[in-house]
Amino acid sequence: MTQDEIDAFWTDAKIVAGLNPTGFYMGTMPAEALQPPAWSFGASPQQADELLRLVLAGTKTATASALWDYEAEDEPLPSVGTLSIVLDGEGHPRALIRTDEVRIVPFEEVDEEHARAEGEGTRTLAQWRADHERYFRENATHERGFSPEMPVVLERFEVLYPAPEQR
């Protein structure tokens, strides 16, 4: 990944996504002024590519993260309207997404609807819980371990701009 590649993606994405439809008349709008953070789903290049494939297919419209990781990394929580550039497993920008909903619930209170929206595997709550417990145990950046009561940040998002297919 190069910053130039992300910059070029952002230039195209903010125009195609209509983040400043009145730019010619009114100047730069806040949503287009600051480049959003660029990141990938998952913990490996293979997982990043698989989850991105689900996002681009419209199957994955939600994600979940451990609140304790945000706290340990001193990262701001996502909020409604947050924009993100999603990278593939090689670090290339592939999609611009906007967070449309954020909830924080205990792990054990994540519901079937959210599990289905995450779009992974069988899309059942049972599989979501098994997969995410394993993920949270193996990839935590905090020292608290796993607990069924641990707070989980649930996000719903929308793809505003998928990058054109790479040649």
GROMACS elastic network, one bead per residue, 0.5 to 0.9 nm:
[ bonds ]
;  ai    aj funct       b0    kb
    1     4     6  0.84786   500
    1     5     6  0.68953   500
    1     6     6  0.76872   500
    1    87     6  0.87555   500
    1    90     6  0.68932   500
    1    92     6  0.54299   500
    1    93     6  0.80414   500
    2     5     6  0.52498   500
    2     6     6  0.66012   500
    2     7     6  0.86966   500
    2    91     6  0.81445   500
    2    92     6  0.80104   500
    3     6     6  0.50733   500
    3     7     6  0.60118   500
    3     8     6  0.85583   500
    4     8     6  0.61264   500
    4     9     6  0.85470   500
    5     8     6  0.52023   500
    5     9     6  0.61894   500
    5    10     6  0.86513   500
    5    92     6  0.73473   500
    5    93     6  0.73818   500
    6     9     6  0.50104   500
    6    10     6  0.60990   500
    6    11     6  0.86130   500
    6    38     6  0.78682   500
    6    85     6  0.82092   500
    6    92     6  0.74793   500
    6    93     6  0.59990   500
    7    10     6  0.51123   500
    7    11     6  0.62198   500
    7    12     6  0.88051   500
    7    35     6  0.79441   500
    8    11     6  0.51103   500
    8    12     6  0.64352   500
    8    13     6  0.85675   500
    9    12     6  0.52890   500
    9    13     6  0.59075   500
    9    14     6  0.85849   500
    9    85     6  0.86953   500
    9    93     6  0.66081   500
    9    94     6  0.81855   500
    9    95     6  0.87348   500
    9    96     6  0.88780   500
    9   163     6  0.75200   500
   10    14     6  0.59683   500
   10    15     6  0.85284   500
   10    32     6  0.88187   500
   10    35     6  0.68246   500
   10    36     6  0.83051   500
   10    85     6  0.79588   500
   10    93     6  0.87666   500
   10    96     6  0.81591   500
   11    14     6  0.58065   500
   11    15     6  0.67520   500
   11    16     6  0.89966   500
   11    32     6  0.89265   500
   12    15     6  0.54558   500
   12    16     6  0.62008   500
   12    17     6  0.84614   500
   12   161     6  0.88600   500
   12   163     6  0.87875   500
   13    16     6  0.51870   500
   13    17     6  0.57242   500
   13    18     6  0.82918   500
   13    19     6  0.85764   500
   13    95     6  0.82386   500
   13    96     6  0.67186   500
   13   160     6  0.78912   500
   13   161     6  0.57731   500
   13   162     6  0.80809   500
   13   163     6  0.78505   500
   14    17     6  0.51897   500
   14    18     6  0.60938   500
   14    19     6  0.53054   500
   14    20     6  0.73476   500
   14    31     6  0.84904   500
   14    32     6  0.62082   500
   14    96     6  0.86000   500
   14   160     6  0.89036   500
   14   161     6  0.82819   500
   15    18     6  0.51969   500
   15    19     6  0.64141   500
   15    20     6  0.70720   500
   15    21     6  0.79673   500
   15    32     6  0.87716   500
   16    19     6  0.79175   500
   16   160     6  0.82121   500
   16   161     6  0.67874   500
   17    20     6  0.84851   500
   17    96     6  0.84202   500
   17   160     6  0.54502   500
   17   161     6  0.58573   500
   18    21     6  0.54233   500
   18   160     6  0.88234   500
   19    22     6  0.89749   500
   19    23     6  0.89885   500
   19    29     6  0.77791   500
   19    31     6  0.62494   500
   19    32     6  0.60173   500
   20    23     6  0.52586   500
   20    24     6  0.87394   500
   20    27     6  0.85338   500
   20    28     6  0.71347   500
   20    29     6  0.60446   500
   20    30     6  0.88017   500
   20    31     6  0.75794   500
   20    32     6  0.66526   500
   21    24     6  0.80364   500
   22    25     6  0.55169   500
   22    26     6  0.58773   500
   22    27     6  0.74489   500
   22    28     6  0.86211   500
   22    29     6  0.85618   500
   23    26     6  0.51957   500
   23    28     6  0.57016   500
   23    29     6  0.71174   500
   24    27     6  0.60597   500
   24    28     6  0.84940   500
   26    29     6  0.79167   500
   28    31     6  0.84390   500
   28    32     6  0.67239   500
   28    33     6  0.62952   500
   29    32     6  0.56441   500
   29    33     6  0.62242   500
   30    33     6  0.51000   500
   30    34     6  0.70131   500
   31    34     6  0.67577   500
   31    35     6  0.85489   500
   31    81     6  0.89978   500
   31    83     6  0.83556   500
   32    35     6  0.70566   500
   32    36     6  0.89096   500
   35    38     6  0.87478   500
   35    83     6  0.86083   500
   35    84     6  0.85945   500
   35    85     6  0.87025   500
   36    82     6  0.80260   500
   36    83     6  0.56160   500
   36    84     6  0.51364   500
   36    85     6  0.63126   500
   36    96     6  0.88129   500
   37    83     6  0.76372   500
   37    84     6  0.54050   500
   37    85     6  0.60773   500
   37    86     6  0.85276   500
   38    84     6  0.59877   500
   38    86     6  0.57565   500
   38    87     6  0.65085   500
   38    91     6  0.88774   500
   38    93     6  0.75341   500
   39    84     6  0.74830   500
   39    85     6  0.64276   500
   39    86     6  0.52923   500
   39    87     6  0.55143   500
   39    88     6  0.85250   500
   39    91     6  0.80616   500
   39    93     6  0.86237   500
   40    43     6  0.83565   500
   40    45     6  0.84838   500
   40    48     6  0.56952   500
   40    49     6  0.84992   500
   40    51     6  0.88113   500
   40    52     6  0.79751   500
   40    85     6  0.82788   500
   40    86     6  0.53041   500
   40    88     6  0.62089   500
   40    89     6  0.71567   500
   40    91     6  0.76474   500
   41    44     6  0.84339   500
   41    45     6  0.89038   500
   41    47     6  0.71298   500
   41    49     6  0.81205   500
   41    50     6  0.88962   500
   41    51     6  0.63491   500
   41    52     6  0.70911   500
   41    63     6  0.86795   500
   41    86     6  0.75069   500
   41    87     6  0.78472   500
   41    88     6  0.82355   500
   41    89     6  0.87236   500
   42    45     6  0.78279   500
   42    46     6  0.84461   500
   42    47     6  0.52622   500
   42    48     6  0.51590   500
   42    49     6  0.87561   500
   42    50     6  0.89175   500
   42    51     6  0.73202   500
   42   135     6  0.86822   500
   43    46     6  0.84572   500
   43    47     6  0.64456   500
   43    48     6  0.70695   500
   43   135     6  0.84196   500
   43   139     6  0.72065   500
   44    47     6  0.51614   500
   44    48     6  0.60721   500
   44    49     6  0.86614   500
   44    89     6  0.71528   500
   45    49     6  0.62432   500
   45    50     6  0.86902   500
   45    88     6  0.72673   500
   45    90     6  0.65508   500
   45    91     6  0.85176   500
   46    49     6  0.52331   500
   46    50     6  0.62544   500
   46    51     6  0.86763   500
   46    88     6  0.88512   500
   46    89     6  0.61450   500
   47    50     6  0.50901   500
   47    51     6  0.60427   500
   47    52     6  0.83158   500
   47    89     6  0.74897   500
   48    51     6  0.53847   500
   48    52     6  0.59600   500
   48    53     6  0.85262   500
   48    87     6  0.76672   500
   48    88     6  0.57410   500
   48    89     6  0.50013   500
   48    90     6  0.87617   500
   49    52     6  0.50657   500
   49    53     6  0.60717   500
   49    54     6  0.87490   500
   49    87     6  0.84835   500
   49    88     6  0.53007   500
   49    89     6  0.52029   500
   49    90     6  0.84832   500
   50    53     6  0.51252   500
   50    54     6  0.65479   500
   50    55     6  0.88575   500
   50    88     6  0.88550   500
   50    89     6  0.87818   500
   51    54     6  0.50961   500
   51    55     6  0.62969   500
   51    56     6  0.87434   500
   51    60     6  0.74527   500
   51    88     6  0.89453   500
   51   119     6  0.85764   500
   51   120     6  0.77722   500
   52    56     6  0.61191   500
   52    57     6  0.84739   500
   52    60     6  0.82972   500
   52    86     6  0.76858   500
   52    87     6  0.78730   500
   52    88     6  0.65754   500
   52    89     6  0.87419   500
   52    94     6  0.80451   500
   52    95     6  0.84107   500
   53    56     6  0.52268   500
   53    57     6  0.61318   500
   53    58     6  0.86761   500
   53    59     6  0.86588   500
   53    60     6  0.86060   500
   53    88     6  0.89704   500
   54    57     6  0.50715   500
   54    58     6  0.62545   500
   54    59     6  0.51173   500
   54    60     6  0.51084   500
   54    61     6  0.85042   500
   54   118     6  0.87971   500
   54   119     6  0.67600   500
   54   120     6  0.77268   500
   55    58     6  0.51768   500
   55    59     6  0.59182   500
   55    61     6  0.64346   500
   55    62     6  0.87777   500
   55    95     6  0.86065   500
   55   118     6  0.89732   500
   55   119     6  0.83166   500
   55   158     6  0.88785   500
   55   159     6  0.76364   500
   56    59     6  0.76292   500
   56    60     6  0.79245   500
   56    94     6  0.86457   500
   56    95     6  0.76669   500
   56   159     6  0.76086   500
   56   162     6  0.68231   500
   57    60     6  0.75796   500
   58    61     6  0.66040   500
   58   119     6  0.86259   500
   58   158     6  0.87285   500
   58   159     6  0.81546   500
   59   116     6  0.88405   500
   59   117     6  0.71619   500
   59   118     6  0.74536   500
   59   119     6  0.50721   500
   59   120     6  0.81519   500
   60    63     6  0.78452   500
   60   116     6  0.83359   500
   60   117     6  0.57656   500
   60   120     6  0.72045   500
   60   157     6  0.88386   500
   61   117     6  0.53770   500
   61   118     6  0.58842   500
   61   119     6  0.72020   500
   61   155     6  0.84199   500
   61   156     6  0.57647   500
   61   157     6  0.54234   500
   61   158     6  0.64054   500
   61   159     6  0.82537   500
   62    99     6  0.89187   500
   62   114     6  0.69993   500
   62   115     6  0.83176   500
   62   116     6  0.86867   500
   62   117     6  0.53489   500
   62   119     6  0.77981   500
   62   154     6  0.72264   500
   62   155     6  0.53678   500
   62   157     6  0.58299   500
   62   158     6  0.85860   500
   63   114     6  0.82930   500
   63   115     6  0.87960   500
   63   117     6  0.80294   500
   63   118     6  0.56602   500
   63   153     6  0.82677   500
   63   154     6  0.59871   500
   63   155     6  0.53457   500
   63   156     6  0.66825   500
   63   157     6  0.81835   500
   64   114     6  0.89702   500
   64   118     6  0.81922   500
   64   132     6  0.84406   500
   64   152     6  0.64261   500
   64   153     6  0.54875   500
   64   155     6  0.62413   500
   65    68     6  0.86271   500
   65    69     6  0.75702   500
   65    70     6  0.82120   500
   65   136     6  0.82125   500
   65   151     6  0.88078   500
   65   152     6  0.56176   500
   65   153     6  0.51113   500
   65   154     6  0.67332   500
   65   155     6  0.84951   500
   66    69     6  0.53840   500
   66    70     6  0.70089   500
   66   107     6  0.87213   500
   66   136     6  0.71176   500
   66   140     6  0.79501   500
   66   150     6  0.75137   500
   66   151     6  0.63529   500
   66   153     6  0.60294   500
   66   154     6  0.89171   500
   67    70     6  0.52412   500
   67    71     6  0.64216   500
   67    72     6  0.87432   500
   67    77     6  0.82081   500
   67   104     6  0.78386   500
   67   150     6  0.78425   500
   67   151     6  0.55622   500
   67   152     6  0.53297   500
   67   153     6  0.57162   500
   68    71     6  0.50087   500
   68    72     6  0.60524   500
   68    73     6  0.85652   500
   68   140     6  0.83374   500
   68   141     6  0.80331   500
   68   142     6  0.61575   500
   68   143     6  0.86573   500
   68   144     6  0.77244   500
   68   150     6  0.79039   500
   68   151     6  0.73136   500
   68   152     6  0.81774   500
   69    72     6  0.50188   500
   69    73     6  0.60705   500
   69    74     6  0.82766   500
   69    75     6  0.82934   500
   69   140     6  0.64397   500
   69   141     6  0.53982   500
   69   142     6  0.54862   500
   70    73     6  0.52874   500
   70    74     6  0.58186   500
   70    76     6  0.68242   500
   70    77     6  0.67786   500
   70   141     6  0.85989   500
   70   142     6  0.86946   500
   71    75     6  0.64573   500
   71    76     6  0.82333   500
   71    77     6  0.88640   500
   71   142     6  0.80002   500
   72    75     6  0.78417   500
   72   141     6  0.65317   500
   72   142     6  0.53599   500
   72   143     6  0.83353   500
   73    76     6  0.89474   500
   73   141     6  0.73356   500
   73   142     6  0.80424   500
   76    79     6  0.88870   500
   77   153     6  0.81974   500
   78    81     6  0.84467   500
   78    82     6  0.61154   500
   78    83     6  0.89355   500
   78    99     6  0.73618   500
   78   102     6  0.71068   500
   78   153     6  0.85502   500
   78   155     6  0.79078   500
   79    82     6  0.55347   500
   79    99     6  0.67121   500
   79   100     6  0.79371   500
   79   101     6  0.73134   500
   79   102     6  0.61721   500
   79   155     6  0.86314   500
   80    83     6  0.89317   500
   80    98     6  0.77889   500
   80    99     6  0.52407   500
   80   101     6  0.54868   500
   80   102     6  0.65066   500
   80   155     6  0.88566   500
   80   157     6  0.89707   500
   81    98     6  0.57297   500
   81    99     6  0.52832   500
   81   100     6  0.60449   500
   81   101     6  0.83554   500
   82    97     6  0.82321   500
   82    98     6  0.55305   500
   82    99     6  0.52108   500
   82   100     6  0.79559   500
   83    96     6  0.69161   500
   83    97     6  0.56682   500
   83    99     6  0.64965   500
   84    95     6  0.81836   500
   84    96     6  0.57245   500
   84    97     6  0.53695   500
   84    98     6  0.64840   500
   84    99     6  0.81846   500
   85    93     6  0.63542   500
   85    94     6  0.73324   500
   85    95     6  0.57708   500
   85    97     6  0.65040   500
   86    91     6  0.87812   500
   86    92     6  0.83272   500
   86    93     6  0.58447   500
   86    94     6  0.58375   500
   86    95     6  0.51549   500
   86    96     6  0.62240   500
   86    97     6  0.73013   500
   87    90     6  0.75597   500
   87    91     6  0.51192   500
   87    92     6  0.51309   500
   87    94     6  0.54960   500
   87    95     6  0.71774   500
   88    91     6  0.52313   500
   88    92     6  0.54043   500
   88    93     6  0.64817   500
   88    94     6  0.63306   500
   88    95     6  0.89723   500
   89    92     6  0.74760   500
   91    94     6  0.89216   500
   93    96     6  0.82621   500
   93   163     6  0.73184   500
   94   161     6  0.84384   500
   94   162     6  0.59594   500
   94   164     6  0.79428   500
   94   165     6  0.86094   500
   95   159     6  0.67243   500
   95   160     6  0.75160   500
   95   161     6  0.55453   500
   95   163     6  0.55849   500
   96   158     6  0.85683   500
   96   159     6  0.59350   500
   96   160     6  0.55336   500
   96   161     6  0.50322   500
   96   162     6  0.64326   500
   96   163     6  0.81100   500
   97   157     6  0.63233   500
   97   158     6  0.54266   500
   97   160     6  0.53854   500
   97   161     6  0.70598   500
   97   162     6  0.86101   500
   98   156     6  0.85843   500
   98   157     6  0.53995   500
   98   158     6  0.53928   500
   98   159     6  0.65627   500
   98   160     6  0.67571   500
   99   102     6  0.74389   500
   99   155     6  0.65438   500
   99   156     6  0.58650   500
   99   158     6  0.65891   500
  100   155     6  0.73954   500
  100   156     6  0.55286   500
  100   157     6  0.51266   500
  100   158     6  0.69124   500
  101   154     6  0.79353   500
  101   155     6  0.55624   500
  101   156     6  0.50083   500
  101   157     6  0.69745   500
  102   153     6  0.68786   500
  102   154     6  0.55955   500
  102   156     6  0.66369   500
  103   152     6  0.81301   500
  103   153     6  0.58702   500
  103   154     6  0.51217   500
  103   155     6  0.66579   500
  103   156     6  0.89692   500
  104   151     6  0.61859   500
  104   152     6  0.54332   500
  104   154     6  0.60070   500
  104   155     6  0.88412   500
  105   108     6  0.80940   500
  105   109     6  0.61617   500
  105   110     6  0.66737   500
  105   149     6  0.85497   500
  105   150     6  0.81428   500
  105   151     6  0.53779   500
  105   152     6  0.54511   500
  105   153     6  0.68170   500
  105   154     6  0.75755   500
  106   109     6  0.53024   500
  106   110     6  0.69269   500
  106   147     6  0.89459   500
  106   148     6  0.68510   500
  106   150     6  0.52469   500
  106   152     6  0.57835   500
  106   153     6  0.88105   500
  107   110     6  0.56738   500
  107   129     6  0.80897   500
  107   133     6  0.86423   500
  107   147     6  0.76912   500
  107   148     6  0.52502   500
  107   149     6  0.56834   500
  107   150     6  0.56294   500
  107   151     6  0.59867   500
  107   152     6  0.56855   500
  108   111     6  0.84004   500
  108   129     6  0.81908   500
  108   147     6  0.87964   500
  108   148     6  0.51421   500
  108   149     6  0.61897   500
  108   150     6  0.81439   500
  109   148     6  0.86349   500
  109   149     6  0.83562   500
  110   113     6  0.84238   500
  110   114     6  0.67263   500
  110   115     6  0.74865   500
  110   125     6  0.80046   500
  110   129     6  0.84476   500
  110   152     6  0.82469   500
  110   154     6  0.83793   500
  111   114     6  0.55384   500
  111   115     6  0.64652   500
  111   116     6  0.88262   500
  111   125     6  0.67369   500
  112   115     6  0.50273   500
  112   116     6  0.61228   500
  112   117     6  0.86123   500
  112   123     6  0.83627   500
  112   124     6  0.64515   500
  112   126     6  0.85991   500
  112   128     6  0.87483   500
  113   116     6  0.51866   500
  113   117     6  0.62452   500
  113   118     6  0.88199   500
  113   124     6  0.87369   500
  113   125     6  0.81858   500
  114   118     6  0.63329   500
  114   125     6  0.81558   500
  114   154     6  0.78922   500
  114   155     6  0.89026   500
  114   156     6  0.84805   500
  115   118     6  0.53081   500
  115   119     6  0.71635   500
  115   120     6  0.80343   500
  115   123     6  0.58624   500
  115   124     6  0.59605   500
  115   125     6  0.52596   500
  115   126     6  0.86382   500
  115   127     6  0.83106   500
  115   128     6  0.56948   500
  115   129     6  0.83467   500
  116   119     6  0.54771   500
  116   120     6  0.76139   500
  116   122     6  0.82956   500
  116   124     6  0.60790   500
  116   125     6  0.73905   500
  116   128     6  0.84584   500
  117   120     6  0.83571   500
  117   123     6  0.75900   500
  117   156     6  0.79581   500
  118   123     6  0.71611   500
  118   128     6  0.83566   500
  118   156     6  0.86978   500
  119   122     6  0.79595   500
  119   123     6  0.55379   500
  120   123     6  0.53854   500
  120   124     6  0.85458   500
  120   127     6  0.86039   500
  120   128     6  0.77290   500
  121   124     6  0.78566   500
  121   127     6  0.72923   500
  121   128     6  0.82220   500
  122   125     6  0.88496   500
  122   127     6  0.68445   500
  122   128     6  0.85705   500
  123   126     6  0.86134   500
  123   127     6  0.69760   500
  123   128     6  0.69829   500
  124   127     6  0.54062   500
  124   128     6  0.61506   500
  124   129     6  0.86690   500
  125   129     6  0.60283   500
  125   130     6  0.85724   500
  126   129     6  0.52809   500
  126   130     6  0.63179   500
  126   131     6  0.86521   500
  127   130     6  0.51150   500
  127   131     6  0.59564   500
  127   132     6  0.83006   500
  128   131     6  0.52589   500
  128   132     6  0.58400   500
  128   133     6  0.82510   500
  129   132     6  0.52545   500
  129   133     6  0.58163   500
  129   134     6  0.84204   500
  130   133     6  0.53717   500
  130   134     6  0.63019   500
  130   135     6  0.86515   500
  131   134     6  0.52907   500
  131   135     6  0.61315   500
  131   136     6  0.86390   500
  132   136     6  0.58387   500
  132   137     6  0.82935   500
  133   136     6  0.51664   500
  133   137     6  0.60835   500
  133   138     6  0.85626   500
  133   146     6  0.73079   500
  133   147     6  0.86856   500
  133   148     6  0.85796   500
  134   137     6  0.51777   500
  134   138     6  0.60821   500
  134   139     6  0.84517   500
  135   138     6  0.52168   500
  135   139     6  0.58064   500
  135   140     6  0.79218   500
  136   139     6  0.54482   500
  136   140     6  0.54721   500
  136   145     6  0.81896   500
  136   146     6  0.67820   500
  137   140     6  0.59745   500
  137   145     6  0.65020   500
  137   146     6  0.58994   500
  140   143     6  0.75247   500
  140   144     6  0.85659   500
  140   145     6  0.74746   500
  140   146     6  0.86315   500
  142   145     6  0.73689   500
  144   147     6  0.84489   500
  146   149     6  0.85004   500
  146   150     6  0.68714   500
  147   150     6  0.51134   500
  147   151     6  0.88470   500
  148   151     6  0.85662   500
  149   152     6  0.89170   500
  159   162     6  0.67719   500
  161   164     6  0.89832   500
  162   165     6  0.85763   500
  163   166     6  0.80657   500
  164   167     6  0.89973   500
